[in-house]
């Protein structure tokens, strides 16, 4: 890994981490998470919406 890739990898990690927090928070509050956050995590938003949240 070159030093030029380090900032990009850190940025990608922070994006994934932020999306996971957003999805977890929305789910915990009984809301549907943003489709963009689900896509970043590799989750199909259409299929996720089929899950019944309590």
CHARMM internal coordinates of N, CA and C (Angstrom, degrees):
IC EDIT
DIST 1 N 1 CA 1.4533
DIST 1 CA 1 C 1.5251
ANGL 1 N 1 CA 1 C 107.72
DIST 1 C 2 N 1.3136
ANGL 1 CA 1 C 2 N 116.23
DIHE 1 N 1 CA 1 C 2 N 127.22
DIST 2 N 2 CA 1.4611
ANGL 1 C 2 N 2 CA 119.42
DIHE 1 CA 1 C 2 N 2 CA 178.83
DIST 2 CA 2 C 1.5230
ANGL 2 N 2 CA 2 C 109.31
DIHE 1 C 2 N 2 CA 2 C -86.54
DIST 2 C 3 N 1.3092
ANGL 2 CA 2 C 3 N 114.53
DIHE 2 N 2 CA 2 C 3 N 161.90
DIST 3 N 3 CA 1.4642
ANGL 2 C 3 N 3 CA 119.51
DIHE 2 CA 2 C 3 N 3 CA -178.85
DIST 3 CA 3 C 1.5186
ANGL 3 N 3 CA 3 C 112.19
DIHE 2 C 3 N 3 CA 3 C -67.82
DIST 3 C 4 N 1.3183
ANGL 3 CA 3 C 4 N 117.57
DIHE 3 N 3 CA 3 C 4 N -19.83
DIST 4 N 4 CA 1.4594
ANGL 3 C 4 N 4 CA 120.95
DIHE 3 CA 3 C 4 N 4 CA 177.56
DIST 4 CA 4 C 1.5215
ANGL 4 N 4 CA 4 C 111.64
DIHE 3 C 4 N 4 CA 4 C -71.27
DIST 4 C 5 N 1.3256
ANGL 4 CA 4 C 5 N 116.75
DIHE 4 N 4 CA 4 C 5 N -25.21
DIST 5 N 5 CA 1.4646
ANGL 4 C 5 N 5 CA 120.79
DIHE 4 CA 4 C 5 N 5 CA -178.68
DIST 5 CA 5 C 1.5238
ANGL 5 N 5 CA 5 C 112.31
DIHE 4 C 5 N 5 CA 5 C -83.84
DIST 5 C 6 N 1.3083
ANGL 5 CA 5 C 6 N 117.70
DIHE 5 N 5 CA 5 C 6 N -18.18
DIST 6 N 6 CA 1.4648
ANGL 5 C 6 N 6 CA 120.88
DIHE 5 CA 5 C 6 N 6 CA -175.00
DIST 6 CA 6 C 1.5264
ANGL 6 N 6 CA 6 C 111.98
DIHE 5 C 6 N 6 CA 6 C -59.91
DIST 6 C 7 N 1.3336
ANGL 6 CA 6 C 7 N 120.66
DIHE 6 N 6 CA 6 C 7 N -50.79
DIST 7 N 7 CA 1.4715
ANGL 6 C 7 N 7 CA 118.91
DIHE 6 CA 6 C 7 N 7 CA 179.63
DIST 7 CA 7 C 1.5265
ANGL 7 N 7 CA 7 C 113.34
DIHE 6 C 7 N 7 CA 7 C -59.65
DIST 7 C 8 N 1.3212
ANGL 7 CA 7 C 8 N 116.98
DIHE 7 N 7 CA 7 C 8 N -38.18
DIST 8 N 8 CA 1.4657
ANGL 7 C 8 N 8 CA 120.27
DIHE 7 CA 7 C 8 N 8 CA 179.33
DIST 8 CA 8 C 1.5220
ANGL 8 N 8 CA 8 C 110.62
DIHE 7 C 8 N 8 CA 8 C -65.74
DIST 8 C 9 N 1.3157
ANGL 8 CA 8 C 9 N 116.48
DIHE 8 N 8 CA 8 C 9 N -40.74
DIST 9 N 9 CA 1.4678
ANGL 8 C 9 N 9 CA 119.97
DIHE 8 CA 8 C 9 N 9 CA 179.48
DIST 9 CA 9 C 1.5270
ANGL 9 N 9 CA 9 C 111.35
DIHE 8 C 9 N 9 CA 9 C -67.78
DIST 9 C 10 N 1.3167
ANGL 9 CA 9 C 10 N 116.72
DIHE 9 N 9 CA 9 C 10 N -38.50
DIST 10 N 10 CA 1.4692
ANGL 9 C 10 N 10 CA 119.98
DIHE 9 CA 9 C 10 N 10 CA 177.47
DIST 10 CA 10 C 1.5215
ANGL 10 N 10 CA 10 C 109.80
DIHE 9 C 10 N 10 CA 10 C -65.50
DIST 10 C 11 N 1.3343
ANGL 10 CA 10 C 11 N 116.67
DIHE 10 N 10 CA 10 C 11 N -41.93
DIST 11 N 11 CA 1.4615
ANGL 10 C 11 N 11 CA 120.77
DIHE 10 CA 10 C 11 N 11 CA 178.18
DIST 11 CA 11 C 1.5170
ANGL 11 N 11 CA 11 C 111.86
DIHE 10 C 11 N 11 CA 11 C -62.22
DIST 11 C 12 N 1.3266
ANGL 11 CA 11 C 12 N 116.78
DIHE 11 N 11 CA 11 C 12 N -41.83
DIST 12 N 12 CA 1.4693
ANGL 11 C 12 N 12 CA 121.01
DIHE 11 CA 11 C 12 N 12 CA 178.90
DIST 12 CA 12 C 1.5263
ANGL 12 N 12 CA 12 C 110.38
DIHE 11 C 12 N 12 CA 12 C -65.18
DIST 12 C 13 N 1.3267
ANGL 12 CA 12 C 13 N 116.67
DIHE 12 N 12 CA 12 C 13 N -41.64
DIST 13 N 13 CA 1.4614
ANGL 12 C 13 N 13 CA 120.77
DIHE 12 CA 12 C 13 N 13 CA 177.91
DIST 13 CA 13 C 1.5235
ANGL 13 N 13 CA 13 C 110.48
DIHE 12 C 13 N 13 CA 13 C -60.49
DIST 13 C 14 N 1.3203
ANGL 13 CA 13 C 14 N 116.98
DIHE 13 N 13 CA 13 C 14 N -45.25
DIST 14 N 14 CA 1.4640
ANGL 13 C 14 N 14 CA 120.17
DIHE 13 CA 13 C 14 N 14 CA -179.31
DIST 14 CA 14 C 1.5245
ANGL 14 N 14 CA 14 C 112.00
DIHE 13 C 14 N 14 CA 14 C -65.65
DIST 14 C 15 N 1.3184
ANGL 14 CA 14 C 15 N 116.90
DIHE 14 N 14 CA 14 C 15 N -35.00
DIST 15 N 15 CA 1.4658
ANGL 14 C 15 N 15 CA 120.90
DIHE 14 CA 14 C 15 N 15 CA 176.67
DIST 15 CA 15 C 1.5253
ANGL 15 N 15 CA 15 C 110.49
DIHE 14 C 15 N 15 CA 15 C -64.33
DIST 15 C 16 N 1.3199
ANGL 15 CA 15 C 16 N 116.48
DIHE 15 N 15 CA 15 C 16 N -47.14
DIST 16 N 16 CA 1.4639
ANGL 15 C 16 N 16 CA 120.96
DIHE 15 CA 15 C 16 N 16 CA 179.50
DIST 16 CA 16 C 1.5211
ANGL 16 N 16 CA 16 C 110.62
DIHE 15 C 16 N 16 CA 16 C -64.41
DIST 16 C 17 N 1.3190
ANGL 16 CA 16 C 17 N 116.79
DIHE 16 N 16 CA 16 C 17 N -43.88
DIST 17 N 17 CA 1.4593
ANGL 16 C 17 N 17 CA 121.17
DIHE 16 CA 16 C 17 N 17 CA -179.57
DIST 17 CA 17 C 1.5351
ANGL 17 N 17 CA 17 C 110.71
DIHE 16 C 17 N 17 CA 17 C -62.72
DIST 17 C 18 N 1.3266
ANGL 17 CA 17 C 18 N 116.48
DIHE 17 N 17 CA 17 C 18 N -43.56
DIST 18 N 18 CA 1.4662
ANGL 17 C 18 N 18 CA 120.47
DIHE 17 CA 17 C 18 N 18 CA 178.67
DIST 18 CA 18 C 1.5168
ANGL 18 N 18 CA 18 C 112.10
DIHE 17 C 18 N 18 CA 18 C -63.42
DIST 18 C 19 N 1.3167
ANGL 18 CA 18 C 19 N 116.80
DIHE 18 N 18 CA 18 C 19 N -40.45
DIST 19 N 19 CA 1.4626
ANGL 18 C 19 N 19 CA 120.45
DIHE 18 CA 18 C 19 N 19 CA 178.66
DIST 19 CA 19 C 1.5212
ANGL 19 N 19 CA 19 C 111.40
DIHE 18 C 19 N 19 CA 19 C -66.68
DIST 19 C 20 N 1.3255
ANGL 19 CA 19 C 20 N 116.42
DIHE 19 N 19 CA 19 C 20 N -38.84
DIST 20 N 20 CA 1.4660
ANGL 19 C 20 N 20 CA 118.86
DIHE 19 CA 19 C 20 N 20 CA 179.19
DIST 20 CA 20 C 1.5253
ANGL 20 N 20 CA 20 C 111.04
DIHE 19 C 20 N 20 CA 20 C -65.65
DIST 20 C 21 N 1.3184
ANGL 20 CA 20 C 21 N 117.03
DIHE 20 N 20 CA 20 C 21 N -37.95
DIST 21 N 21 CA 1.4655
ANGL 20 C 21 N 21 CA 120.14
DIHE 20 CA 20 C 21 N 21 CA 176.62
DIST 21 CA 21 C 1.5176
ANGL 21 N 21 CA 21 C 110.60
DIHE 20 C 21 N 21 CA 21 C -66.11
DIST 21 C 22 N 1.3320
ANGL 21 CA 21 C 22 N 117.35
DIHE 21 N 21 CA 21 C 22 N -42.71
DIST 22 N 22 CA 1.4629
ANGL 21 C 22 N 22 CA 121.26
DIHE 21 CA 21 C 22 N 22 CA -179.84
DIST 22 CA 22 C 1.5281
ANGL 22 N 22 CA 22 C 111.67
DIHE 21 C 22 N 22 CA 22 C -63.30
DIST 22 C 23 N 1.3252
ANGL 22 CA 22 C 23 N 116.71
DIHE 22 N 22 CA 22 C 23 N -43.17
DIST 23 N 23 CA 1.4656
ANGL 22 C 23 N 23 CA 120.62
DIHE 22 CA 22 C 23 N 23 CA 179.41
DIST 23 CA 23 C 1.5313
ANGL 23 N 23 CA 23 C 110.53
DIHE 22 C 23 N 23 CA 23 C -66.76
DIST 23 C 24 N 1.3151
ANGL 23 CA 23 C 24 N 116.86
DIHE 23 N 23 CA 23 C 24 N -44.08
DIST 24 N 24 CA 1.4639
ANGL 23 C 24 N 24 CA 120.12
DIHE 23 CA 23 C 24 N 24 CA 179.43
DIST 24 CA 24 C 1.5189
ANGL 24 N 24 CA 24 C 110.99
DIHE 23 C 24 N 24 CA 24 C -62.83
DIST 24 C 25 N 1.3077
ANGL 24 CA 24 C 25 N 117.02
DIHE 24 N 24 CA 24 C 25 N -41.71
DIST 25 N 25 CA 1.4598
ANGL 24 C 25 N 25 CA 121.05
DIHE 24 CA 24 C 25 N 25 CA -179.50
DIST 25 CA 25 C 1.5329
ANGL 25 N 25 CA 25 C 111.28
DIHE 24 C 25 N 25 CA 25 C -65.32
DIST 25 C 26 N 1.3174
ANGL 25 CA 25 C 26 N 116.34
DIHE 25 N 25 CA 25 C 26 N -45.76
DIST 26 N 26 CA 1.4701
ANGL 25 C 26 N 26 CA 119.90
DIHE 25 CA 25 C 26 N 26 CA 179.31
DIST 26 CA 26 C 1.5196
ANGL 26 N 26 CA 26 C 110.96
DIHE 25 C 26 N 26 CA 26 C -62.16
DIST 26 C 27 N 1.3173
ANGL 26 CA 26 C 27 N 115.94
DIHE 26 N 26 CA 26 C 27 N -42.73
DIST 27 N 27 CA 1.4671
ANGL 26 C 27 N 27 CA 119.98
DIHE 26 CA 26 C 27 N 27 CA -179.61
DIST 27 CA 27 C 1.5196
ANGL 27 N 27 CA 27 C 110.66
DIHE 26 C 27 N 27 CA 27 C -64.52
DIST 27 C 28 N 1.2970
ANGL 27 CA 27 C 28 N 115.96
DIHE 27 N 27 CA 27 C 28 N -41.90
DIST 28 N 28 CA 1.4666
ANGL 27 C 28 N 28 CA 120.31
DIHE 27 CA 27 C 28 N 28 CA -179.85
DIST 28 CA 28 C 1.5297
ANGL 28 N 28 CA 28 C 111.51
DIHE 27 C 28 N 28 CA 28 C -63.60
DIST 28 C 29 N 1.3332
ANGL 28 CA 28 C 29 N 116.24
DIHE 28 N 28 CA 28 C 29 N -34.90
DIST 29 N 29 CA 1.4578
ANGL 28 C 29 N 29 CA 121.05
DIHE 28 CA 28 C 29 N 29 CA -179.81
DIST 29 CA 29 C 1.5298
ANGL 29 N 29 CA 29 C 112.69
DIHE 28 C 29 N 29 CA 29 C -85.37
DIST 29 C 30 N 1.3372
ANGL 29 CA 29 C 30 N 117.31
DIHE 29 N 29 CA 29 C 30 N 0.75
DIST 30 N 30 CA 1.4536
ANGL 29 C 30 N 30 CA 120.79
DIHE 29 CA 29 C 30 N 30 CA 178.09
DIST 30 CA 30 C 1.5139
ANGL 30 N 30 CA 30 C 113.65
DIHE 29 C 30 N 30 CA 30 C 80.41
DIST 30 C 31 N 1.3329
ANGL 30 CA 30 C 31 N 117.43
DIHE 30 N 30 CA 30 C 31 N 17.54
DIST 31 N 31 CA 1.4586
ANGL 30 C 31 N 31 CA 121.88
DIHE 30 CA 30 C 31 N 31 CA 178.35
DIST 31 CA 31 C 1.5152
ANGL 31 N 31 CA 31 C 109.51
DIHE 30 C 31 N 31 CA 31 C -103.98
DIST 31 C 32 N 1.3238
ANGL 31 CA 31 C 32 N 115.61
DIHE 31 N 31 CA 31 C 32 N 161.26
DIST 32 N 32 CA 1.4585
ANGL 31 C 32 N 32 CA 120.93
DIHE 31 CA 31 C 32 N 32 CA 173.26
DIST 32 CA 32 C 1.5301
ANGL 32 N 32 CA 32 C 108.06
DIHE 31 C 32 N 32 CA 32 C -83.26
DIST 32 C 33 N 1.3007
ANGL 32 CA 32 C 33 N 118.28
DIHE 32 N 32 CA 32 C 33 N 130.27
DIST 33 N 33 CA 1.4652
ANGL 32 C 33 N 33 CA 120.37
DIHE 32 CA 32 C 33 N 33 CA 177.65
DIST 33 CA 33 C 1.5273
ANGL 33 N 33 CA 33 C 111.88
DIHE 32 C 33 N 33 CA 33 C -71.55
DIST 33 C 34 N 1.3203
ANGL 33 CA 33 C 34 N 115.58
DIHE 33 N 33 CA 33 C 34 N 161.69
DIST 34 N 34 CA 1.4631
ANGL 33 C 34 N 34 CA 120.83
DIHE 33 CA 33 C 34 N 34 CA 177.90
DIST 34 CA 34 C 1.5241
ANGL 34 N 34 CA 34 C 110.01
DIHE 33 C 34 N 34 CA 34 C -63.28
DIST 34 C 35 N 1.3147
ANGL 34 CA 34 C 35 N 115.65
DIHE 34 N 34 CA 34 C 35 N 141.01
DIST 35 N 35 CA 1.4642
ANGL 34 C 35 N 35 CA 120.84
DIHE 34 CA 34 C 35 N 35 CA 179.47
DIST 35 CA 35 C 1.5236
ANGL 35 N 35 CA 35 C 111.30
DIHE 34 C 35 N 35 CA 35 C -60.50
DIST 35 C 36 N 1.3294
ANGL 35 CA 35 C 36 N 116.97
DIHE 35 N 35 CA 35 C 36 N -36.69
DIST 36 N 36 CA 1.4703
ANGL 35 C 36 N 36 CA 119.68
DIHE 35 CA 35 C 36 N 36 CA -178.84
DIST 36 CA 36 C 1.5246
ANGL 36 N 36 CA 36 C 111.39
DIHE 35 C 36 N 36 CA 36 C -64.83
DIST 36 C 37 N 1.3239
ANGL 36 CA 36 C 37 N 117.42
DIHE 36 N 36 CA 36 C 37 N -37.77
DIST 37 N 37 CA 1.4680
ANGL 36 C 37 N 37 CA 120.08
DIHE 36 CA 36 C 37 N 37 CA 177.19
DIST 37 CA 37 C 1.5239
ANGL 37 N 37 CA 37 C 110.91
DIHE 36 C 37 N 37 CA 37 C -66.05
DIST 37 C 38 N 1.3198
ANGL 37 CA 37 C 38 N 116.68
DIHE 37 N 37 CA 37 C 38 N -40.54
DIST 38 N 38 CA 1.4651
ANGL 37 C 38 N 38 CA 119.83
DIHE 37 CA 37 C 38 N 38 CA 178.22
DIST 38 CA 38 C 1.5254
ANGL 38 N 38 CA 38 C 110.93
DIHE 37 C 38 N 38 CA 38 C -64.24
DIST 38 C 39 N 1.3166
ANGL 38 CA 38 C 39 N 116.93
DIHE 38 N 38 CA 38 C 39 N -42.05
DIST 39 N 39 CA 1.4665
ANGL 38 C 39 N 39 CA 120.76
DIHE 38 CA 38 C 39 N 39 CA -179.76
DIST 39 CA 39 C 1.5234
ANGL 39 N 39 CA 39 C 111.46
DIHE 38 C 39 N 39 CA 39 C -64.00
DIST 39 C 40 N 1.3179
ANGL 39 CA 39 C 40 N 117.27
DIHE 39 N 39 CA 39 C 40 N -38.85
DIST 40 N 40 CA 1.4650
ANGL 39 C 40 N 40 CA 120.77
DIHE 39 CA 39 C 40 N 40 CA 177.65
DIST 40 CA 40 C 1.5208
ANGL 40 N 40 CA 40 C 110.51
DIHE 39 C 40 N 40 CA 40 C -60.35
DIST 40 C 41 N 1.3183
ANGL 40 CA 40 C 41 N 116.13
DIHE 40 N 40 CA 40 C 41 N -34.81
DIST 41 N 41 CA 1.4652
ANGL 40 C 41 N 41 CA 121.06
DIHE 40 CA 40 C 41 N 41 CA 179.84
DIST 41 CA 41 C 1.5267
ANGL 41 N 41 CA 41 C 112.59
DIHE 40 C 41 N 41 CA 41 C -84.70
DIST 41 C 42 N 1.3226
ANGL 41 CA 41 C 42 N 117.25
DIHE 41 N 41 CA 41 C 42 N -1.63
DIST 42 N 42 CA 1.4584
ANGL 41 C 42 N 42 CA 120.56
DIHE 41 CA 41 C 42 N 42 CA 178.84
DIST 42 CA 42 C 1.5168
ANGL 42 N 42 CA 42 C 113.54
DIHE 41 C 42 N 42 CA 42 C 81.93
DIST 42 C 43 N 1.3242
ANGL 42 CA 42 C 43 N 116.61
DIHE 42 N 42 CA 42 C 43 N 22.51
DIST 43 N 43 CA 1.4633
ANGL 42 C 43 N 43 CA 122.14
DIHE 42 CA 42 C 43 N 43 CA -179.55
DIST 43 CA 43 C 1.5221
ANGL 43 N 43 CA 43 C 108.33
DIHE 42 C 43 N 43 CA 43 C -106.30
DIST 43 C 44 N 1.3164
ANGL 43 CA 43 C 44 N 116.88
DIHE 43 N 43 CA 43 C 44 N 131.53
DIST 44 N 44 CA 1.4551
ANGL 43 C 44 N 44 CA 121.67
DIHE 43 CA 43 C 44 N 44 CA 178.08
DIST 44 CA 44 C 1.5324
ANGL 44 N 44 CA 44 C 109.32
DIHE 43 C 44 N 44 CA 44 C -72.78
DIST 44 C 45 N 1.3430
ANGL 44 CA 44 C 45 N 118.31
DIHE 44 N 44 CA 44 C 45 N 115.83
DIST 45 N 45 CA 1.4648
ANGL 44 C 45 N 45 CA 120.80
DIHE 44 CA 44 C 45 N 45 CA -177.99
DIST 45 CA 45 C 1.5278
ANGL 45 N 45 CA 45 C 113.76
DIHE 44 C 45 N 45 CA 45 C -58.78
DIST 45 C 46 N 1.3309
ANGL 45 CA 45 C 46 N 117.30
DIHE 45 N 45 CA 45 C 46 N -35.65
DIST 46 N 46 CA 1.4709
ANGL 45 C 46 N 46 CA 120.62
DIHE 45 CA 45 C 46 N 46 CA -179.17
DIST 46 CA 46 C 1.5239
ANGL 46 N 46 CA 46 C 109.71
DIHE 45 C 46 N 46 CA 46 C -65.01
DIST 46 C 47 N 1.3169
ANGL 46 CA 46 C 47 N 116.89
DIHE 46 N 46 CA 46 C 47 N -45.02
DIST 47 N 47 CA 1.4616
ANGL 46 C 47 N 47 CA 120.61
DIHE 46 CA 46 C 47 N 47 CA 179.16
DIST 47 CA 47 C 1.5261
ANGL 47 N 47 CA 47 C 111.29
DIHE 46 C 47 N 47 CA 47 C -68.57
DIST 47 C 48 N 1.3320
ANGL 47 CA 47 C 48 N 117.05
DIHE 47 N 47 CA 47 C 48 N -36.70
DIST 48 N 48 CA 1.4605
ANGL 47 C 48 N 48 CA 119.95
DIHE 47 CA 47 C 48 N 48 CA 179.76
DIST 48 CA 48 C 1.5228
ANGL 48 N 48 CA 48 C 110.79
DIHE 47 C 48 N 48 CA 48 C -63.77
DIST 48 C 49 N 1.3327
ANGL 48 CA 48 C 49 N 115.93
DIHE 48 N 48 CA 48 C 49 N -37.28
DIST 49 N 49 CA 1.4767
ANGL 48 C 49 N 49 CA 119.47
DIHE 48 CA 48 C 49 N 49 CA -179.15
DIST 49 CA 49 C 1.5311
ANGL 49 N 49 CA 49 C 111.95
DIHE 48 C 49 N 49 CA 49 C -65.15
DIST 49 C 50 N 1.3314
ANGL 49 CA 49 C 50 N 117.05
DIHE 49 N 49 CA 49 C 50 N -19.62
DIST 50 N 50 CA 1.4702
ANGL 49 C 50 N 50 CA 120.15
DIHE 49 CA 49 C 50 N 50 CA 178.21
DIST 50 CA 50 C 1.5219
ANGL 50 N 50 CA 50 C 111.88
DIHE 49 C 50 N 50 CA 50 C -74.11
DIST 50 C 51 N 1.3143
ANGL 50 CA 50 C 51 N 116.50
DIHE 50 N 50 CA 50 C 51 N -17.94
DIST 51 N 51 CA 1.4656
ANGL 50 C 51 N 51 CA 120.90
DIHE 50 CA 50 C 51 N 51 CA 178.89
DIST 51 CA 51 C 1.5237
ANGL 51 N 51 CA 51 C 108.55
DIHE 50 C 51 N 51 CA 51 C -74.16
DIST 51 C 52 N 1.2836
ANGL 51 CA 51 C 52 N 116.65
DIHE 51 N 51 CA 51 C 52 N 130.50
DIST 52 N 52 CA 1.4639
ANGL 51 C 52 N 52 CA 121.18
DIHE 51 CA 51 C 52 N 52 CA 179.01
DIST 52 CA 52 C 1.5149
ANGL 52 N 52 CA 52 C 109.15
DIHE 51 C 52 N 52 CA 52 C -83.52
DIST 52 C 53 N 1.3248
ANGL 52 CA 52 C 53 N 115.63
DIHE 52 N 52 CA 52 C 53 N 120.43
DIST 53 N 53 CA 1.4608
ANGL 52 C 53 N 53 CA 120.37
DIHE 52 CA 52 C 53 N 53 CA 176.83
DIST 53 CA 53 C 1.5167
ANGL 53 N 53 CA 53 C 108.79
DIHE 52 C 53 N 53 CA 53 C -92.47
DIST 53 C 54 N 1.3017
ANGL 53 CA 53 C 54 N 115.31
DIHE 53 N 53 CA 53 C 54 N 143.21
DIST 54 N 54 CA 1.4685
ANGL 53 C 54 N 54 CA 118.93
DIHE 53 CA 53 C 54 N 54 CA 179.84
DIST 54 CA 54 C 1.4946
ANGL 54 N 54 CA 54 C 111.76
DIHE 53 C 54 N 54 CA 54 C -92.60
END
COOR INIT
IC SEED 1 N 1 CA 1 C
IC BUILD
